[in-house]
Amino acid sequence: MDLSVTILGNNSALPGFGRHPTAQAVSVGNETFLFDCGEGTQIQMQRFNVRWKRIRHIFISHLHGDHYFGLAGLLNSMSLMGRTDAVHLYAPATLEIMIQQMLDVADAVLSYPLVFHNLIEGEAKTLAESSLFEVSCFPVEHRIQCHGFKVKTKPRERKILAEACLANGVPHNFYAKLRTGIDFVNAEGETIPNSLLTEKGPEPKMYAYSADTIFTESYLPYIAGADLLYNESTYLQDNADKAAARFHCTSVQAAEIALKAGVKKLLLGHFSSKYRDLKPFEAEARTIFPESYVSEEGQTYTI
């Protein structure tokens, strides 16, 4: 099963040069998760055909405005469109208070249940889970409480080799056992190894989103081996001092994290509006980690 990421916003605090504050849609099967919700997110969702009806879980990394100022508008629009399915919101506790205050001031009642899940500072845990996926959070280091998020697909059952099963007289009602790895014993008592009748199912896939963080190795254990990592790279390396002072990373530092974590591919994002041209970010990062790419708004990255 594919795991994909659509970038809705890849800029930092200020929109600039056609880039928007942070937001991205992560899809597994028919389920779509929203990671952060900067200003303009719902407009970007319309622009890039991200269906709000598929979004049941919204994850907010931290309460700097460029990561959640678009949330109230999106929640209200869902209500205006008559949504009835619950939305699960994962964020620091203060956000629940702020949203309720906005609803109260407007004398508004959402048409659907908004279920709030408090993210506790420093905590790493599973947040949402099904037979297909698991979404978890992990702490990163920023000026305020901040979390990254990780999506993993679940291991799939073994795939039936129909021709081999037919040749070995395996009845259809035994297929369910084959998928779990059990060998087949025929009427003559001969054991047919499962490996001859099935093949291994797709490997689990993992996407990690590190959100805003200073350069640190503290979250390496949580992102190790990811197929795709999105790591903030607000500045180029010549502004490393400024990045550290503001608890952000540079392009080179993001690449060093990707290298140390053993990930397969790195997406750079959360760019400062001081930069019009983003090509130098990719060039710098690739000196450390060749599989580094500047994220592009509207682009979907499939694992």
BATOR-453840 format. One record per residue (C-alpha): x, y, z; residue number from 1; residue in one letter; chain. Coordinates in pm, 1 decimal, m for minus. Layout:
BEGIN
         u         v         w  pos  code  unit
         X         Y         Z  NUM     A     A
...
! end
This chain:
BEGIN
         u         v         w  pos  code  unit
       0.0       0.0       0.0    1     M     A
     131.6     341.7     m98.3    2     D     A
     221.0     605.4     156.3    3     L     A
     229.2     956.0       6.4    4     S     A
     290.6    1314.3     114.3    5     V     A
     146.6    1621.9     m58.6    6     T     A
     317.7    1948.7      33.3    7     I     A
      61.9    2226.5      90.7    8     L     A
     301.3    2477.4     244.6    9     G     A
     679.3    2471.7     285.0   10     N     A
     766.7    2822.3     401.6   11     N     A
     834.5    2943.5     755.0   12     S     A
     667.1    3226.9     946.3   13     A     A
     601.3    3458.6     652.2   14     L     A
     453.3    3360.4     317.1   15     P     A
     679.5    3464.4      34.6   16     G     A
     762.5    3407.3    m332.7   17     F     A
     447.2    3201.0    m380.0   18     G     A
     526.6    2978.4     m83.7   19     R     A
     288.8    2925.0     208.9   20     H     A
     326.2    2844.5     580.7   21     P     A
     361.3    2483.6     683.9   22     T     A
     100.3    2220.5     601.7   23     A     A
     102.4    1880.4     438.5   24     Q     A
    m141.0    1600.4     362.6   25     A     A
     m20.0    1246.3     428.8   26     V     A
    m222.7     963.9     272.2   27     S     A
    m243.7     591.3     342.9   28     V     A
    m506.0     414.6     134.4   29     G     A
    m828.3     614.8     162.4   30     N     A
    m716.7     788.9     482.0   31     E     A
    m557.8    1135.5     476.0   32     T     A
    m385.3    1301.5     772.8   33     F     A
    m314.4    1672.8     797.9   34     L     A
      22.4    1762.3     950.7   35     F     A
       9.7    2126.3    1061.5   36     D     A
    m228.7    2384.0     921.7   37     C     A
     m66.0    2715.7     843.7   38     G     A
    m253.1    3014.3     704.9   39     E     A
    m412.5    2937.3     368.1   40     G     A
    m415.6    2559.7     410.6   41     T     A
    m775.4    2510.4     300.4   42     Q     A
    m711.8    2715.6     m13.1   43     I     A
    m411.2    2496.1     m89.3   44     Q     A
    m622.0    2186.6     m28.2   45     M     A
    m869.7    2304.7    m290.5   46     Q     A
    m590.2    2394.1    m528.1   47     R     A
    m422.2    2054.3    m505.0   48     F     A
    m737.5    1841.9    m474.5   49     N     A
    m692.0    1725.6    m116.1   50     V     A
   m1036.7    1609.5      m1.3   51     R     A
   m1133.5    1730.8     345.1   52     W     A
   m1387.6    1447.1     377.4   53     K     A
   m1098.9    1199.9     401.2   54     R     A
    m936.0    1388.7     687.3   55     I     A
   m1028.6    1244.2    1026.0   56     R     A
    m701.7    1321.5    1205.8   57     H     A
    m522.8    1658.5    1226.7   58     I     A
    m183.7    1685.5    1397.3   59     F     A
     m44.1    2023.2    1508.9   60     I     A
     326.7    2014.4    1594.1   61     S     A
     335.8    2332.3    1805.5   62     H     A
     166.6    2665.0    1862.7   63     L     A
     369.8    2902.9    1651.0   64     H     A
     118.6    3066.6    1421.4   65     G     A
     263.3    2949.1    1092.4   66     D     A
     172.0    2595.3    1195.6   67     H     A
    m190.8    2643.1    1300.7   68     Y     A
    m336.8    2982.2    1196.5   69     F     A
    m528.7    2812.0     915.0   70     G     A
    m697.0    2560.9    1143.8   71     L     A
    m996.3    2761.9    1265.9   72     A     A
   m1098.4    2846.2     910.5   73     G     A
   m1068.2    2485.0     797.2   74     L     A
   m1271.3    2352.2    1090.3   75     L     A
   m1540.8    2613.6    1027.2   76     N     A
   m1553.4    2534.4     654.3   77     S     A
   m1598.7    2165.3     729.1   78     M     A
   m1897.2    2259.3     943.7   79     S     A
   m2045.2    2491.1     681.4   80     L     A
   m2024.7    2202.3     434.4   81     M     A
   m2231.2    1986.5     668.7   82     G     A
   m1969.9    1747.1     795.0   83     R     A
   m2100.1    1495.1    1050.3   84     T     A
   m1798.4    1263.7    1094.7   85     D     A
   m1575.1    1336.8    1392.7   86     A     A
   m1240.1    1511.2    1355.7   87     V     A
    m961.6    1410.9    1593.7   88     H     A
    m724.3    1696.0    1673.1   89     L     A
    m383.2    1629.3    1831.8   90     Y     A
    m209.5    1938.4    1971.3   91     A     A
     m83.6    2110.2    2287.1   92     P     A
    m368.0    2162.4    2536.1   93     A     A
    m388.1    2539.5    2493.2   94     T     A
    m517.8    2503.3    2139.3   95     L     A
    m840.6    2343.3    2257.9   96     E     A
    m908.7    2648.9    2473.9   97     I     A
    m836.4    2890.3    2188.5   98     M     A
   m1063.3    2710.0    1943.0   99     I     A
   m1348.5    2696.8    2191.9  100     Q     A
   m1309.7    3069.6    2263.5  101     Q     A
   m1336.3    3149.2    1891.9  102     M     A
   m1648.4    2935.8    1861.6  103     L     A
   m1802.7    3097.8    2168.4  104     D     A
   m1734.9    3454.0    2046.4  105     V     A
   m1901.1    3369.7    1715.2  106     A     A
   m2186.9    3185.4    1887.8  107     D     A
   m2097.8    2893.7    1661.3  108     A     A
   m2146.9    2520.7    1705.4  109     V     A
   m1964.3    2275.5    1479.8  110     L     A
   m2181.4    2028.3    1290.4  111     S     A
   m1951.0    1741.7    1388.3  112     Y     A
   m1767.9    1622.8    1701.2  113     P     A
   m1420.8    1773.7    1745.8  114     L     A
   m1227.5    1528.9    1961.8  115     V     A
    m919.1    1684.4    2121.1  116     F     A
    m610.0    1483.1    2214.6  117     H     A
    m353.3    1663.3    2428.5  118     N     A
      11.3    1635.4    2327.6  119     L     A
     224.6    1638.2    2640.0  120     I     A
     564.8    1802.8    2627.3  121     E     A
     849.2    1554.0    2581.8  122     G     A
     618.3    1259.4    2524.6  123     E     A
     656.2    1000.3    2248.1  124     A     A
     360.4     770.3    2187.4  125     K     A
     117.9     620.8    1937.9  126     T     A
    m165.2     861.8    1857.8  127     L     A
    m379.9     689.3    1595.4  128     A     A
    m382.4     333.7    1469.0  129     E     A
    m570.8      97.8    1238.8  130     S     A
    m502.9    m233.5    1066.0  131     S     A
    m323.4     m35.9     792.7  132     L     A
    m123.1     232.5     974.2  133     F     A
      16.7     375.8    1295.2  134     E     A
      74.1     747.2    1359.5  135     V     A
     298.0     845.2    1648.6  136     S     A
     457.3    1159.5    1788.7  137     C     A
     806.1    1227.9    1917.6  138     F     A
     961.6    1532.3    2086.0  139     P     A
    1188.9    1771.7    1899.7  140     V     A
    1369.7    2074.8    2040.7  141     E     A
    1226.4    2417.8    1962.8  142     H     A
    1163.5    2742.5    2154.6  143     R     A
     831.9    2606.2    2278.3  144     I     A
     682.0    2259.0    2317.2  145     Q     A
     705.3    2087.8    1979.4  146     C     A
     655.1    1741.7    1835.5  147     H     A
     739.3    1561.4    1516.8  148     G     A
     514.8    1292.9    1371.3  149     F     A
     572.1     955.0    1212.8  150     K     A
     346.2     741.5     992.3  151     V     A
     415.7     371.9     947.5  152     K     A
     220.2     124.4     739.5  153     T     A
     147.4    m212.3     898.6  154     K     A
     308.2    m534.9     769.2  155     P     A
      92.3    m704.5     506.9  156     R     A
       8.5   m1073.7     479.1  157     E     A
     195.1   m1298.8     237.3  158     R     A
      80.7   m1292.9    m125.4  159     K     A
     m74.4   m1608.4    m271.2  160     I     A
      92.7   m1760.0    m579.0  161     L     A
    m221.0   m1890.4    m748.1  162     A     A
     m53.0   m2110.2   m1010.0  163     E     A
     167.3   m2280.5    m751.3  164     A     A
    m130.7   m2342.8    m526.4  165     C     A
    m329.2   m2491.3    m813.8  166     L     A
     m39.4   m2717.0    m915.6  167     A     A
      m6.6   m2844.2    m558.1  168     N     A
    m377.6   m2898.3    m502.0  169     G     A
    m419.7   m2634.4    m233.0  170     V     A
    m791.9   m2568.8    m171.9  171     P     A
    m914.5   m2209.4    m162.3  172     H     A
   m1031.0   m2244.2     197.0  173     N     A
    m665.4   m2292.2     302.9  174     F     A
    m548.9   m1963.4     147.2  175     Y     A
    m612.7   m1764.8     465.5  176     A     A
    m369.2   m1990.4     653.2  177     K     A
    m112.2   m1960.6     374.3  178     L     A
    m119.8   m1582.1     408.9  179     R     A
     m11.4   m1618.3     770.8  180     T     A
     288.2   m1835.9     676.3  181     G     A
     156.3   m2187.6     749.8  182     I     A
     283.8   m2474.8     533.7  183     D     A
      35.5   m2692.2     341.7  184     F     A
      10.8   m3068.5     401.2  185     V     A
    m156.3   m3254.3     111.7  186     N     A
    m370.1   m3568.7     121.0  187     A     A
     m60.2   m3791.1      92.4  188     E     A
      92.0   m3629.7     399.9  189     G     A
     353.6   m3439.0     202.4  190     E     A
     441.2   m3094.0     337.4  191     T     A
     455.2   m2820.0      76.9  192     I     A
     662.1   m2529.8     215.4  193     P     A
     479.4   m2201.6     239.2  194     N     A
     765.1   m2032.4      53.9  195     S     A
     669.5   m2227.4    m261.2  196     L     A
     306.1   m2120.6    m241.5  197     L     A
     334.3   m1757.0    m138.2  198     T     A
     569.8   m1463.6    m155.9  199     E     A
     646.3   m1199.9     100.7  200     K     A
     402.2    m912.4     119.5  201     G     A
     504.2    m546.7      74.9  202     P     A
     751.8    m413.1     328.4  203     E     A
     614.3    m160.8     581.7  204     P     A
     683.8     200.7     488.5  205     K     A
     765.9     495.7     710.9  206     M     A
     740.6     872.3     676.2  207     Y     A
     885.2    1106.2     939.6  208     A     A
     807.0    1476.6     979.0  209     Y     A
    1042.6    1652.6    1216.0  210     S     A
     863.7    1991.9    1239.3  211     A     A
    1058.4    2290.9    1380.0  212     D     A
    1373.5    2200.0    1568.3  213     T     A
    1722.8    2310.9    1648.8  214     I     A
    2003.2    2090.4    1518.8  215     F     A
    2011.9    1799.2    1762.6  216     T     A
    2051.6    1423.4    1757.1  217     E     A
    1786.4    1375.9    2025.4  218     S     A
    1517.2    1258.1    1784.4  219     Y     A
    1735.5    1027.1    1573.4  220     L     A
    1598.5     708.2    1736.4  221     P     A
    1244.5     799.8    1630.8  222     Y     A
    1320.5     863.5    1263.5  223     I     A
    1588.5     598.9    1207.6  224     A     A
    1547.9     411.6     881.1  225     G     A
    1259.6     622.6     749.6  226     A     A
    1186.0     584.9     379.5  227     D     A
    1122.9     960.6     363.0  228     L     A
    1213.1    1234.8     610.3  229     L     A
    1086.8    1593.4     598.9  230     Y     A
    1326.1    1800.7     805.7  231     N     A
    1310.2    2174.7     846.0  232     E     A
    1596.4    2368.1     686.5  233     S     A
    1507.1    2730.0     748.1  234     T     A
    1849.4    2874.1     658.5  235     Y     A
    2152.8    2809.0     445.4  236     L     A
    2470.2    2709.1     628.2  237     Q     A
    2618.8    3062.0     632.9  238     D     A
    2334.7    3152.3     869.7  239     N     A
    2400.6    2867.0    1113.5  240     A     A
    2433.3    3109.4    1406.0  241     D     A
    2094.9    3262.3    1330.3  242     K     A
    1942.7    2915.5    1292.9  243     A     A
    2071.4    2812.7    1636.4  244     A     A
    1952.5    3134.9    1800.2  245     A     A
    1602.4    3078.8    1662.1  246     R     A
    1598.6    2700.9    1724.6  247     F     A
    1602.0    2607.8    1357.0  248     H     A
    1819.9    2400.2    1124.7  249     C     A
    2024.1    2474.4     814.8  250     T     A
    2027.6    2275.0     492.3  251     S     A
    2356.5    2110.1     587.5  252     V     A
    2233.2    2024.1     937.8  253     Q     A
    1915.8    1865.4     798.3  254     A     A
    2133.5    1654.3     569.0  255     A     A
    2352.3    1548.3     862.1  256     E     A
    2041.3    1435.6    1049.7  257     I     A
    1925.5    1235.3     746.4  258     A     A
    2268.0    1072.2     714.1  259     L     A
    2293.6     981.7    1082.9  260     K     A
    1936.8     849.1    1089.7  261     A     A
    1996.8     625.7     789.3  262     G     A
    1690.1     748.3     602.6  263     V     A
    1646.2     682.4     231.6  264     K     A
    1536.3    1026.1     113.4  265     K     A
    1528.3    1378.1     259.6  266     L     A
    1282.1    1657.9     184.9  267     L     A
    1392.2    2007.0     283.2  268     L     A
    1134.0    2264.5     392.0  269     G     A
    1026.0    2547.2     623.4  270     H     A
    1228.9    2797.5     424.2  271     F     A
    1290.7    3150.9     544.3  272     S     A
    1129.2    3420.8     331.2  273     S     A
    1467.1    3586.1     292.8  274     K     A
    1537.8    3331.2      17.4  275     Y     A
    1378.1    3354.3    m326.5  276     R     A
    1598.4    3090.0    m488.6  277     D     A
    1591.7    2751.3    m313.5  278     L     A
    1839.2    2569.7    m536.0  279     K     A
    2130.5    2641.7    m298.5  280     P     A
    1949.0    2447.8     m23.0  281     F     A
    1950.9    2132.9    m230.6  282     E     A
    2309.3    2188.0    m344.9  283     A     A
    2436.8    2233.6      10.5  284     E     A
    2245.9    1937.0     149.5  285     A     A
    2367.8    1704.5    m124.2  286     R     A
    2729.4    1759.7     m21.9  287     T     A
    2636.0    1561.0     290.3  288     I     A
    2338.4    1350.0     183.0  289     F     A
    2296.9    1299.0    m194.1  290     P     A
    1929.0    1200.7    m170.8  291     E     A
    1827.4    1550.3     m58.2  292     S     A
    1550.3    1741.4    m234.9  293     Y     A
    1385.8    2080.0    m196.5  294     V     A
    1016.6    2016.1    m127.6  295     S     A
     774.5    2170.3    m375.9  296     E     A
     423.7    2288.1    m295.2  297     E     A
     163.2    2085.6    m479.7  298     G     A
     404.3    1798.3    m532.6  299     Q     A
     306.7    1454.0    m406.1  300     T     A
     590.6    1228.8    m291.2  301     Y     A
     497.7     859.8    m295.6  302     T     A
     691.5     598.3    m102.6  303     I     A
! end
